[in-house]
Amino acid sequence: MLTVKNVVRLMVATAIVAGMFVATGSEAIARPKYKDVMSAAYPELTKKHGTDGKLTCAVCHPDKDKKIRNNYGTAFGKALPKKNETDEAKIKEALTKSESEKSATDGKTFGDLIKAVELPGTAEAAK
C-alpha cells in the first residue's frame, strides 16, 4: 500500500542509489602508477613528449575512451601480470617486456622507437 511514508522512503532510496552511481561512475579509471613508472623509466621520452614532467595517457590510449588502446598499450597490457597492477617492479618488468614487441613501424620494436625518443604507439586503436 502506498502511503506518504512509503513514498518518502522510496524517494530517499532512489536518491541514495542515484548518488552512488554518480560518485562511483566508471568514466575515469586512472592508472597514475603506470604513468609515474613509465615517466621515470623513460626520462628522455618524458622530456620530449610529456606534460608537467609525466607522460600522458596518449602513450597507450589514442582516444579519450581509456578502454581503447593503441598497439603499444595492448602489448604493455598483455605484459602486465594482472589488471590494475600496482607493484612498481612488475610494471617496470612489463615495460621491458613490451619493448621487444614489434611496432607498427616496419622493422622496429617499441624499444627501438623509445630509444629514438619517439612515442611507441600508433595514433590508432589496436585491432
PyMOL commands that set and color helices and strands:
alter all, ss='L'
color gray80, all
select helices_A, chain A and resi 4-23+32-41+43-49+57-59+71-79+88-99+110-115
alter helices_A, ss='H'
color red, helices_A
deselect
rebuild
show_as cartoon
